[in-house]
């Protein structure tokens, strides 16, 4: 079973890396970009076969290691 | 119009960061993780209003700046 975790900075948190990307895109002529946010994606290959159990375990992974929940939000897709 | 670009290392390319995450998860007791791949996600807020034009511009951004197409693959979602 595959899981994909997407981790982004929370909305109120400044994202200088995203701003740097926006600036670089503008320098390359892509002027129509109003904002950029940058985050991480982690694809997990799980032994679990039950989707609910997998989601519950991945949630524990996010809370315990993958995301810094003070400044980051995460979403989990199970496939 | 929003676009989300997901950038992952190509399948044959070693991903030591993903392997480090797998190792750390195993150390925390998450033994049922067979593999981990780590990548980037970039959310773009675009002035464009046409989905096809937006996809075409984001593709140019990926080829020109966002992805290293020698070792990385990217996928684009327009919303």
Backbone of each chain as nested JSON, in Angstrom:
{
  "chains": [
    {"id": "A", "residues": [
      {"number": 1, "name": "UNK", "atoms": {"N": [0.847, -1.195, 0.0], "CA": [0.0, 0.0, 0.0], "C": [0.885, 1.248, 0.0]}},
      {"number": 2, "name": "UNK", "atoms": {"N": [0.506, 2.201, -0.841], "CA": [1.304, 3.428, -0.959], "C": [0.623, 4.563, -0.201]}},
      {"number": 3, "name": "UNK", "atoms": {"N": [1.421, 5.405, 0.405], "CA": [0.897, 6.612, 1.033], "C": [1.731, 7.794, 0.564]}},
      {"number": 4, "name": "UNK", "atoms": {"N": [1.065, 8.913, 0.352], "CA": [1.781, 10.141, 0.003], "C": [1.451, 11.196, 1.043]}},
      {"number": 5, "name": "UNK", "atoms": {"N": [2.483, 11.746, 1.649], "CA": [2.325, 12.806, 2.644], "C": [2.813, 14.105, 2.025]}},
      {"number": 6, "name": "UNK", "atoms": {"N": [1.982, 15.122, 2.055], "CA": [2.377, 16.444, 1.576], "C": [2.477, 17.373, 2.777]}},
      {"number": 7, "name": "UNK", "atoms": {"N": [3.633, 17.989, 2.933], "CA": [3.891, 18.846, 4.094], "C": [4.164, 20.261, 3.599]}},
      {"number": 8, "name": "UNK", "atoms": {"N": [3.349, 21.193, 4.067], "CA": [3.51, 22.599, 3.683], "C": [3.614, 23.436, 4.961]}},
      {"number": 9, "name": "UNK", "atoms": {"N": [4.262, 24.592, 4.853], "CA": [4.223, 25.552, 5.947], "C": [2.779, 26.016, 6.139]}},
      {"number": 10, "name": "UNK", "atoms": {"N": [2.385, 26.263, 7.388], "CA": [1.045, 26.792, 7.646], "C": [0.888, 28.16, 6.992]}},
      {"number": 11, "name": "UNK", "atoms": {"N": [-0.375, 28.553, 6.783], "CA": [-0.635, 29.739, 5.967], "C": [0.002, 31.012, 6.528]}},
      {"number": 12, "name": "UNK", "atoms": {"N": [0.026, 31.171, 7.819], "CA": [0.575, 32.408, 8.372], "C": [2.092, 32.453, 8.434]}},
      {"number": 13, "name": "UNK", "atoms": {"N": [2.756, 31.333, 8.112], "CA": [4.204, 31.246, 8.302], "C": [4.924, 31.729, 7.04]}},
      {"number": 14, "name": "UNK", "atoms": {"N": [5.858, 32.636, 7.194], "CA": [6.623, 33.154, 6.062], "C": [7.364, 32.024, 5.369]}},
      {"number": 15, "name": "UNK", "atoms": {"N": [7.425, 32.078, 4.031], "CA": [8.074, 31.032, 3.245], "C": [9.132, 31.673, 2.341]}},
      {"number": 16, "name": "UNK", "atoms": {"N": [10.316, 31.968, 2.892], "CA": [11.343, 32.657, 2.089], "C": [11.799, 31.831, 0.882]}},
      {"number": 17, "name": "UNK", "atoms": {"N": [11.769, 30.491, 1.012], "CA": [12.172, 29.664, -0.129], "C": [11.177, 29.822, -1.286]}},
      {"number": 18, "name": "UNK", "atoms": {"N": [9.883, 29.842, -0.945], "CA": [8.872, 30.079, -1.974], "C": [9.04, 31.446, -2.605]}},
      {"number": 19, "name": "UNK", "atoms": {"N": [9.339, 32.445, -1.771], "CA": [9.525, 33.808, -2.279], "C": [10.747, 33.872, -3.204]}},
      {"number": 20, "name": "UNK", "atoms": {"N": [11.801, 33.128, -2.867], "CA": [12.987, 33.084, -3.73], "C": [12.649, 32.466, -5.083]}},
      {"number": 21, "name": "UNK", "atoms": {"N": [11.802, 31.429, -5.068], "CA": [11.392, 30.8, -6.327], "C": [10.589, 31.798, -7.161]}},
      {"number": 22, "name": "UNK", "atoms": {"N": [9.668, 32.519, -6.506], "CA": [8.854, 33.508, -7.221], "C": [9.744, 34.557, -7.873]}},
      {"number": 23, "name": "UNK", "atoms": {"N": [10.748, 35.001, -7.129], "CA": [11.667, 36.013, -7.634], "C": [12.451, 35.467, -8.832]}},
      {"number": 24, "name": "UNK", "atoms": {"N": [12.923, 34.235, -8.72], "CA": [13.68, 33.635, -9.822], "C": [12.809, 33.448, -11.055]}},
      {"number": 25, "name": "UNK", "atoms": {"N": [11.561, 33.049, -10.848], "CA": [10.636, 32.89, -11.99], "C": [10.405, 34.237, -12.665]}},
      {"number": 26, "name": "UNK", "atoms": {"N": [10.227, 35.296, -11.872], "CA": [10.028, 36.636, -12.45], "C": [11.254, 37.023, -13.271]}},
      {"number": 27, "name": "UNK", "atoms": {"N": [12.442, 36.698, -12.767], "CA": [13.667, 37.011, -13.505], "C": [13.765, 36.276, -14.825]}},
      {"number": 28, "name": "UNK", "atoms": {"N": [13.11, 35.13, -14.915], "CA": [13.103, 34.362, -16.173], "C": [11.942, 34.766, -17.08]}},
      {"number": 29, "name": "UNK", "atoms": {"N": [11.184, 35.779, -16.681], "CA": [10.125, 36.27, -17.547], "C": [8.737, 35.78, -17.19]}},
      {"number": 30, "name": "UNK", "atoms": {"N": [8.621, 34.966, -16.138], "CA": [7.299, 34.491, -15.712], "C": [6.716, 35.51, -14.726]}},
      {"number": 31, "name": "UNK", "atoms": {"N": [6.1, 36.551, -15.295], "CA": [5.637, 37.664, -14.455], "C": [4.282, 37.386, -13.803]}},
      {"number": 32, "name": "UNK", "atoms": {"N": [3.527, 36.449, -14.331], "CA": [2.157, 36.243, -13.855], "C": [2.041, 35.303, -12.672]}},
      {"number": 33, "name": "UNK", "atoms": {"N": [3.051, 35.324, -11.794], "CA": [3.02, 34.449, -10.625], "C": [2.84, 35.313, -9.386]}},
      {"number": 34, "name": "UNK", "atoms": {"N": [1.658, 35.226, -8.767], "CA": [1.347, 36.102, -7.64], "C": [1.958, 35.588, -6.343]}},
      {"number": 35, "name": "UNK", "atoms": {"N": [2.126, 34.277, -6.222], "CA": [2.674, 33.74, -4.979], "C": [3.17, 32.326, -5.176]}},
      {"number": 36, "name": "UNK", "atoms": {"N": [4.157, 31.941, -4.374], "CA": [4.706, 30.585, -4.431], "C": [4.876, 30.085, -3.002]}},
      {"number": 37, "name": "UNK", "atoms": {"N": [4.439, 28.868, -2.736], "CA": [4.698, 28.203, -1.454], "C": [5.407, 26.896, -1.764]}},
      {"number": 38, "name": "UNK", "atoms": {"N": [6.424, 26.6, -0.969], "CA": [7.21, 25.416, -1.236], "C": [7.066, 24.43, -0.091]}},
      {"number": 39, "name": "UNK", "atoms": {"N": [6.962, 23.165, -0.398], "CA": [6.83, 22.151, 0.65], "C": [7.499, 20.853, 0.263]}},
      {"number": 40, "name": "UNK", "atoms": {"N": [7.232, 19.829, 1.064], "CA": [7.849, 18.52, 0.862], "C": [6.78, 17.494, 0.557]}},
      {"number": 41, "name": "UNK", "atoms": {"N": [7.157, 16.488, -0.201], "CA": [6.278, 15.345, -0.387], "C": [7.086, 14.084, -0.071]}},
      {"number": 42, "name": "UNK", "atoms": {"N": [6.462, 13.193, 0.676], "CA": [7.123, 11.953, 1.078], "C": [6.233, 10.793, 0.656]}},
      {"number": 43, "name": "UNK", "atoms": {"N": [6.768, 9.922, -0.194], "CA": [6.02, 8.745, -0.632], "C": [6.491, 7.537, 0.154]}},
      {"number": 44, "name": "UNK", "atoms": {"N": [5.54, 6.869, 0.793], "CA": [5.855, 5.716, 1.643], "C": [5.295, 4.456, 1.003]}},
      {"number": 45, "name": "UNK", "atoms": {"N": [6.093, 3.418, 1.01], "CA": [5.661, 2.1, 0.547], "C": [5.451, 1.25, 1.808]}},
      {"number": 46, "name": "UNK", "atoms": {"N": [4.187, 0.971, 2.1], "CA": [3.85, 0.355, 3.386], "C": [3.505, -1.117, 3.228]}},
      {"number": 47, "name": "UNK", "atoms": {"N": [3.85, -1.907, 4.251], "CA": [3.442, -3.31, 4.271], "C": [1.96, -3.46, 4.596]}},
      {"number": 48, "name": "UNK", "atoms": {"N": [1.384, -2.482, 5.287], "CA": [-0.023, -2.563, 5.707], "C": [-0.935, -2.761, 4.499]}},
      {"number": 49, "name": "UNK", "atoms": {"N": [-2.011, -3.521, 4.692], "CA": [-2.952, -3.758, 3.592], "C": [-4.3, -3.103, 3.858]}},
      {"number": 50, "name": "UNK", "atoms": {"N": [-4.52, -2.633, 5.076], "CA": [-5.792, -1.997, 5.412], "C": [-5.635, -0.477, 5.36]}},
      {"number": 51, "name": "UNK", "atoms": {"N": [-6.478, 0.188, 4.57], "CA": [-6.315, 1.619, 4.336], "C": [-6.452, 2.423, 5.622]}},
      {"number": 52, "name": "UNK", "atoms": {"N": [-7.413, 2.057, 6.462], "CA": [-7.626, 2.818, 7.695], "C": [-6.437, 2.672, 8.651]}},
      {"number": 53, "name": "UNK", "atoms": {"N": [-5.932, 1.43, 8.761], "CA": [-4.76, 1.2, 9.613], "C": [-3.556, 1.961, 9.067]}},
      {"number": 54, "name": "UNK", "atoms": {"N": [-3.397, 1.959, 7.736], "CA": [-2.28, 2.667, 7.118], "C": [-2.372, 4.164, 7.408]}},
      {"number": 55, "name": "UNK", "atoms": {"N": [-3.58, 4.722, 7.261], "CA": [-3.735, 6.166, 7.507], "C": [-3.414, 6.506, 8.954]}},
      {"number": 56, "name": "UNK", "atoms": {"N": [-3.844, 5.648, 9.848], "CA": [-3.592, 5.892, 11.267], "C": [-2.087, 5.827, 11.563]}},
      {"number": 57, "name": "UNK", "atoms": {"N": [-1.395, 4.862, 10.946], "CA": [0.047, 4.769, 11.206], "C": [0.788, 5.964, 10.587]}},
      {"number": 58, "name": "UNK", "atoms": {"N": [0.39, 6.347, 9.384], "CA": [1.074, 7.473, 8.737], "C": [0.827, 8.769, 9.518]}},
      {"number": 59, "name": "UNK", "atoms": {"N": [-0.371, 8.905, 10.101], "CA": [-0.638, 10.077, 10.938], "C": [0.335, 10.112, 12.112]}},
      {"number": 60, "name": "UNK", "atoms": {"N": [0.579, 8.942, 12.728], "CA": [1.527, 8.905, 13.834], "C": [2.946, 9.247, 13.363]}},
      {"number": 61, "name": "UNK", "atoms": {"N": [3.308, 8.781, 12.148], "CA": [4.629, 9.135, 11.596], "C": [4.747, 10.648, 11.417]}},
      {"number": 62, "name": "UNK", "atoms": {"N": [3.669, 11.272, 10.924], "CA": [3.698, 12.723, 10.689], "C": [3.846, 13.473, 12.005]}},
      {"number": 63, "name": "UNK", "atoms": {"N": [3.056, 13.073, 12.992], "CA": [3.089, 13.779, 14.275], "C": [4.429, 13.575, 14.984]}},
      {"number": 64, "name": "UNK", "atoms": {"N": [5.025, 12.382, 14.794], "CA": [6.223, 12.047, 15.545], "C": [7.52, 12.423, 14.872]}},
      {"number": 65, "name": "UNK", "atoms": {"N": [7.515, 12.498, 13.532], "CA": [8.791, 12.711, 12.843], "C": [8.688, 13.604, 11.607]}},
      {"number": 66, "name": "UNK", "atoms": {"N": [7.723, 13.317, 10.746], "CA": [7.808, 13.892, 9.396], "C": [7.504, 15.38, 9.361]}},
      {"number": 67, "name": "UNK", "atoms": {"N": [6.53, 15.815, 10.154], "CA": [6.132, 17.225, 10.12], "C": [6.448, 17.896, 11.448]}},
      {"number": 68, "name": "UNK", "atoms": {"N": [6.784, 19.159, 11.381], "CA": [6.879, 20.001, 12.569], "C": [5.538, 20.712, 12.696]}},
      {"number": 69, "name": "UNK", "atoms": {"N": [4.672, 20.16, 13.551], "CA": [3.283, 20.628, 13.548], "C": [3.114, 22.019, 14.155]}},
      {"number": 70, "name": "UNK", "atoms": {"N": [4.175, 22.582, 14.694], "CA": [4.093, 23.971, 15.161], "C": [3.96, 24.918, 13.959]}},
      {"number": 71, "name": "UNK", "atoms": {"N": [4.709, 24.632, 12.903], "CA": [4.714, 25.552, 11.759], "C": [4.266, 24.881, 10.459]}},
      {"number": 72, "name": "UNK", "atoms": {"N": [4.087, 23.564, 10.47], "CA": [3.749, 22.868, 9.224], "C": [2.405, 22.152, 9.34]}},
      {"number": 73, "name": "UNK", "atoms": {"N": [1.721, 22.067, 8.196], "CA": [0.5, 21.257, 8.104], "C": [0.796, 20.109, 7.151]}},
      {"number": 74, "name": "UNK", "atoms": {"N": [0.089, 19.021, 7.315], "CA": [0.327, 17.884, 6.427], "C": [-0.999, 17.301, 5.957]}},
      {"number": 75, "name": "UNK", "atoms": {"N": [-0.95, 16.683, 4.779], "CA": [-2.111, 15.935, 4.306], "C": [-1.631, 14.567, 3.844]}},
      {"number": 76, "name": "UNK", "atoms": {"N": [-2.49, 13.584, 3.995], "CA": [-2.132, 12.192, 3.711], "C": [-3.075, 11.648, 2.648]}},
      {"number": 77, "name": "UNK", "atoms": {"N": [-2.495, 11.065, 1.6], "CA": [-3.3, 10.334, 0.614], "C": [-2.87, 8.875, 0.65]}},
      {"number": 78, "name": "UNK", "atoms": {"N": [-3.837, 7.982, 0.756], "CA": [-3.549, 6.548, 0.74], "C": [-4.021, 5.989, -0.603]}},
      {"number": 79, "name": "UNK", "atoms": {"N": [-3.164, 5.204, -1.257], "CA": [-3.555, 4.651, -2.574], "C": [-3.125, 3.182, -2.648]}}
    ]},
    {"id": "B", "residues": [
      {"number": 1, "name": "UNK", "atoms": {"N": [-5.708, 31.388, -10.529], "CA": [-5.629, 29.95, -10.796], "C": [-4.44, 29.352, -10.05]}},
      {"number": 2, "name": "UNK", "atoms": {"N": [-4.668, 28.201, -9.422], "CA": [-3.62, 27.564, -8.616], "C": [-3.012, 26.408, -9.402]}},
      {"number": 3, "name": "UNK", "atoms": {"N": [-1.719, 26.224, -9.255], "CA": [-1.049, 25.069, -9.833], "C": [-0.202, 24.424, -8.747]}},
      {"number": 4, "name": "UNK", "atoms": {"N": [-0.158, 23.104, -8.774], "CA": [0.708, 22.38, -7.831], "C": [1.66, 21.512, -8.651]}},
      {"number": 5, "name": "UNK", "atoms": {"N": [2.949, 21.723, -8.42], "CA": [3.985, 20.944, -9.1], "C": [4.597, 19.996, -8.076]}},
      {"number": 6, "name": "UNK", "atoms": {"N": [4.618, 18.718, -8.404], "CA": [5.273, 17.726, -7.54], "C": [6.52, 17.231, -8.255]}},
      {"number": 7, "name": "UNK", "atoms": {"N": [7.655, 17.339, -7.583], "CA": [8.942, 16.983, -8.182], "C": [9.552, 15.85, -7.364]}},
      {"number": 8, "name": "UNK", "atoms": {"N": [9.804, 14.734, -8.042], "CA": [10.406, 13.57, -7.376], "C": [11.651, 13.166, -8.15]}},
      {"number": 9, "name": "UNK", "atoms": {"N": [12.585, 12.519, -7.465], "CA": [13.697, 11.905, -8.176], "C": [13.16, 10.805, -9.086]}},
      {"number": 10, "name": "UNK", "atoms": {"N": [13.786, 10.64, -10.252], "CA": [13.378, 9.555, -11.153], "C": [13.605, 8.207, -10.472]}},
      {"number": 11, "name": "UNK", "atoms": {"N": [12.901, 7.186, -10.972], "CA": [12.867, 5.905, -10.257], "C": [14.256, 5.279, -10.088]}},
      {"number": 12, "name": "UNK", "atoms": {"N": [15.115, 5.408, -11.056], "CA": [16.42, 4.766, -10.939], "C": [17.428, 5.521, -10.082]}},
      {"number": 13, "name": "UNK", "atoms": {"N": [17.073, 6.719, -9.663], "CA": [18.041, 7.579, -8.973], "C": [17.989, 7.31, -7.468]}},
      {"number": 14, "name": "UNK", "atoms": {"N": [19.138, 7.067, -6.87], "CA": [19.218, 6.829, -5.422], "C": [18.679, 8.023, -4.65]}},
      {"number": 15, "name": "UNK", "atoms": {"N": [17.962, 7.759, -3.561], "CA": [17.361, 8.823, -2.76], "C": [17.823, 8.664, -1.309]}},
      {"number": 16, "name": "UNK", "atoms": {"N": [19.028, 9.139, -0.989], "CA": [19.546, 8.957, 0.376], "C": [18.697, 9.646, 1.431]}},
      {"number": 17, "name": "UNK", "atoms": {"N": [18.064, 10.761, 1.079], "CA": [17.212, 11.448, 2.061], "C": [15.995, 10.59, 2.414]}},
      {"number": 18, "name": "UNK", "atoms": {"N": [15.394, 9.971, 1.376], "CA": [14.286, 9.058, 1.634], "C": [14.728, 7.882, 2.486]}},
      {"number": 19, "name": "UNK", "atoms": {"N": [15.911, 7.366, 2.204], "CA": [16.437, 6.229, 2.971], "C": [16.687, 6.634, 4.431]}},
      {"number": 20, "name": "UNK", "atoms": {"N": [17.151, 7.861, 4.629], "CA": [17.359, 8.354, 6.002], "C": [16.031, 8.44, 6.752]}},
      {"number": 21, "name": "UNK", "atoms": {"N": [14.982, 8.876, 6.045], "CA": [13.657, 8.944, 6.681], "C": [13.179, 7.537, 7.041]}},
      {"number": 22, "name": "UNK", "atoms": {"N": [13.373, 6.566, 6.129], "CA": [12.951, 5.19, 6.4], "C": [13.666, 4.656, 7.645]}},
      {"number": 23, "name": "UNK", "atoms": {"N": [14.958, 4.939, 7.716], "CA": [15.754, 4.483, 8.85], "C": [15.258, 5.114, 10.156]}},
      {"number": 24, "name": "UNK", "atoms": {"N": [14.974, 6.417, 10.106], "CA": [14.49, 7.112, 11.31], "C": [13.122, 6.581, 11.723]}},
      {"number": 25, "name": "UNK", "atoms": {"N": [12.259, 6.303, 10.753], "CA": [10.938, 5.744, 11.078], "C": [11.091, 4.377, 11.737]}},
      {"number": 26, "name": "UNK", "atoms": {"N": [11.997, 3.536, 11.192], "CA": [12.22, 2.215, 11.782], "C": [12.708, 2.364, 13.224]}},
      {"number": 27, "name": "UNK", "atoms": {"N": [13.564, 3.345, 13.476], "CA": [14.063, 3.59, 14.827], "C": [12.97, 4.006, 15.795]}},
      {"number": 28, "name": "UNK", "atoms": {"N": [11.902, 4.607, 15.262], "CA": [10.768, 5.012, 16.102], "C": [9.721, 3.907, 16.206]}},
      {"number": 29, "name": "UNK", "atoms": {"N": [10.009, 2.739, 15.644], "CA": [9.088, 1.62, 15.785], "C": [8.192, 1.365, 14.582]}},
      {"number": 30, "name": "UNK", "atoms": {"N": [8.309, 2.186, 13.552], "CA": [7.497, 1.981, 12.342], "C": [8.235, 1.011, 11.425]}},
      {"number": 31, "name": "UNK", "atoms": {"N": [8.047, -0.292, 11.686], "CA": [8.832, -1.311, 10.982], "C": [8.234, -1.659, 9.615]}},
      {"number": 32, "name": "UNK", "atoms": {"N": [6.969, -1.343, 9.409], "CA": [6.302, -1.797, 8.183], "C": [6.457, -0.858, 7.003]}},
      {"number": 33, "name": "UNK", "atoms": {"N": [7.594, -0.184, 6.906], "CA": [7.818, 0.755, 5.811], "C": [8.887, 0.167, 4.894]}},
      {"number": 34, "name": "UNK", "atoms": {"N": [8.463, -0.24, 3.708], "CA": [9.384, -0.923, 2.795], "C": [10.258, 0.064, 2.03]}},
      {"number": 35, "name": "UNK", "atoms": {"N": [9.763, 1.265, 1.804], "CA": [10.565, 2.234, 1.057], "C": [10.017, 3.631, 1.22]}},
      {"number": 36, "name": "UNK", "atoms": {"N": [10.905, 4.609, 1.099], "CA": [10.505, 6.014, 1.205], "C": [11.198, 6.787, 0.087]}},
      {"number": 37, "name": "UNK", "atoms": {"N": [10.436, 7.624, -0.602], "CA": [11.011, 8.552, -1.576], "C": [10.603, 9.951, -1.151]}},
      {"number": 38, "name": "UNK", "atoms": {"N": [11.542, 10.869, -1.271], "CA": [11.269, 12.217, -0.814], "C": [11.335, 13.185, -1.981]}},
      {"number": 39, "name": "UNK", "atoms": {"N": [10.449, 14.136, -2.028], "CA": [10.459, 15.103, -3.123], "C": [9.961, 16.461, -2.67]}},
      {"number": 40, "name": "UNK", "atoms": {"N": [9.726, 17.32, -3.655], "CA": [9.319, 18.693, -3.378], "C": [7.946, 18.943, -3.959]}},
      {"number": 41, "name": "UNK", "atoms": {"N": [7.223, 19.836, -3.335], "CA": [5.972, 20.3, -3.909], "C": [5.999, 21.827, -3.92]}},
      {"number": 42, "name": "UNK", "atoms": {"N": [5.594, 22.393, -5.043], "CA": [5.599, 23.844, -5.204], "C": [4.196, 24.268, -5.62]}},
      {"number": 43, "name": "UNK", "atoms": {"N": [3.577, 25.126, -4.808], "CA": [2.24, 25.624, -5.121], "C": [2.37, 27.034, -5.682]}},
      {"number": 44, "name": "UNK", "atoms": {"N": [1.811, 27.224, -6.86], "CA": [1.911, 28.5, -7.566], "C": [0.539, 29.147, -7.628]}},
      {"number": 45, "name": "UNK", "atoms": {"N": [0.497, 30.422, -7.346], "CA": [-0.726, 31.206, -7.484], "C": [-0.558, 32.041, -8.759]}},
      {"number": 46, "name": "UNK", "atoms": {"N": [-1.311, 31.702, -9.793], "CA": [-1.089, 32.283, -11.127], "C": [-2.161, 33.295, -11.481]}},
      {"number": 47, "name": "UNK", "atoms": {"N": [-1.737, 34.325, -12.219], "CA": [-2.711, 35.292, -12.737], "C": [-3.53, 34.702, -13.889]}},
      {"number": 48, "name": "UNK", "atoms": {"N": [-2.967, 33.713, -14.585], "CA": [-3.643, 33.137, -15.76], "C": [-5.028, 32.613, -15.391]}},
      {"number": 49, "name": "UNK", "atoms": {"N": [-5.97, 32.723, -16.312], "CA": [-7.318, 32.236, -16.047], "C": [-7.665, 31.034, -16.93]}},
      {"number": 50, "name": "UNK", "atoms": {"N": [-6.828, 30.749, -17.928], "CA": [-7.087, 29.622, -18.829], "C": [-6.237, 28.428, -18.396]}},
      {"number": 51, "name": "UNK", "atoms": {"N": [-6.881, 27.284, -18.162], "CA": [-6.18, 26.124, -17.604], "C": [-5.091, 25.618, -18.555]}},
      {"number": 52, "name": "UNK", "atoms": {"N": [-5.38, 25.604, -19.849], "CA": [-4.377, 25.079, -20.796], "C": [-3.162, 26.004, -20.877]}},
      {"number": 53, "name": "UNK", "atoms": {"N": [-3.431, 27.322, -20.904], "CA": [-2.324, 28.286, -20.925], "C": [-1.499, 28.175, -19.644]}},
      {"number": 54, "name": "UNK", "atoms": {"N": [-2.193, 27.999, -18.515], "CA": [-1.492, 27.875, -17.236], "C": [-0.61, 26.636, -17.241]}},
      {"number": 55, "name": "UNK", "atoms": {"N": [-1.152, 25.506, -17.72], "CA": [-0.365, 24.269, -17.731], "C": [0.87, 24.424, -18.612]}},
      {"number": 56, "name": "UNK", "atoms": {"N": [0.676, 25.086, -19.742], "CA": [1.796, 25.277, -20.657], "C": [2.873, 26.159, -20.018]}},
      {"number": 57, "name": "UNK", "atoms": {"N": [2.464, 27.218, -19.325], "CA": [3.463, 28.085, -18.689], "C": [4.166, 27.358, -17.54]}},
      {"number": 58, "name": "UNK", "atoms": {"N": [3.416, 26.607, -16.751], "CA": [4.039, 25.89, -15.624], "C": [5.012, 24.832, -16.15]}},
      {"number": 59, "name": "UNK", "atoms": {"N": [4.675, 24.207, -17.279], "CA": [5.606, 23.246, -17.886], "C": [6.923, 23.942, -18.238]}},
      {"number": 60, "name": "UNK", "atoms": {"N": [6.831, 25.159, -18.781], "CA": [8.062, 25.899, -19.099], "C": [8.839, 26.261, -17.827]}},
      {"number": 61, "name": "UNK", "atoms": {"N": [8.11, 26.602, -16.764], "CA": [8.789, 26.883, -15.483], "C": [9.54, 25.643, -14.986]}},
      {"number": 62, "name": "UNK", "atoms": {"N": [8.894, 24.48, -15.107], "CA": [9.522, 23.234, -14.633], "C": [10.776, 22.933, -15.434]}},
      {"number": 63, "name": "UNK", "atoms": {"N": [10.663, 23.047, -16.759], "CA": [11.806, 22.709, -17.618], "C": [12.943, 23.708, -17.422]}},
      {"number": 64, "name": "UNK", "atoms": {"N": [12.578, 24.971, -17.151], "CA": [13.596, 26.008, -17.094], "C": [14.19, 26.253, -15.724]}},
      {"number": 65, "name": "UNK", "atoms": {"N": [13.452, 25.936, -14.661], "CA": [13.949, 26.294, -13.33], "C": [13.627, 25.268, -12.256]}},
      {"number": 66, "name": "UNK", "atoms": {"N": [12.371, 24.844, -12.18], "CA": [11.922, 24.15, -10.965], "C": [12.484, 22.741, -10.836]}},
      {"number": 67, "name": "UNK", "atoms": {"N": [12.589, 22.027, -11.966], "CA": [13.038, 20.632, -11.912], "C": [14.361, 20.478, -12.638]}},
      {"number": 68, "name": "UNK", "atoms": {"N": [15.181, 19.576, -12.142], "CA": [16.382, 19.159, -12.863], "C": [15.999, 17.897, -13.627]}},
      {"number": 69, "name": "UNK", "atoms": {"N": [15.67, 18.067, -14.904], "CA": [15.046, 16.961, -15.642], "C": [16.028, 15.828, -15.959]}},
      {"number": 70, "name": "UNK", "atoms": {"N": [17.299, 16.006, -15.636], "CA": [18.234, 14.885, -15.788], "C": [17.927, 13.804, -14.746]}},
      {"number": 71, "name": "UNK", "atoms": {"N": [17.635, 14.214, -13.532], "CA": [17.433, 13.24, -12.452], "C": [16.044, 13.328, -11.824]}},
      {"number": 72, "name": "UNK", "atoms": {"N": [15.252, 14.343, -12.196], "CA": [13.954, 14.516, -11.548], "C": [12.818, 14.434, -12.558]}},
      {"number": 73, "name": "UNK", "atoms": {"N": [11.686, 13.93, -12.08], "CA": [10.45, 13.961, -12.867], "C": [9.48, 14.898, -12.165]}},
      {"number": 74, "name": "UNK", "atoms": {"N": [8.564, 15.472, -12.926], "CA": [7.606, 16.378, -12.294], "C": [6.208, 16.087, -12.805]}},
      {"number": 75, "name": "UNK", "atoms": {"N": [5.224, 16.418, -11.983], "CA": [3.839, 16.341, -12.439], "C": [3.142, 17.635, -12.037]}},
      {"number": 76, "name": "UNK", "atoms": {"N": [2.188, 18.043, -12.859], "CA": [1.525, 19.335, -12.688], "C": [0.032, 19.107, -12.513]}},
      {"number": 77, "name": "UNK", "atoms": {"N": [-0.529, 19.693, -11.464], "CA": [-1.987, 19.705, -11.294], "C": [-2.452, 21.157, -11.337]}},
      {"number": 78, "name": "UNK", "atoms": {"N": [-3.444, 21.419, -12.155], "CA": [-4.017, 22.766, -12.237], "C": [-5.383, 22.735, -11.558]}},
      {"number": 79, "name": "UNK", "atoms": {"N": [-5.636, 23.707, -10.684], "CA": [-6.94, 23.723, -9.987], "C": [-7.505, 25.144, -9.975]}}
    ]}
  ]
}
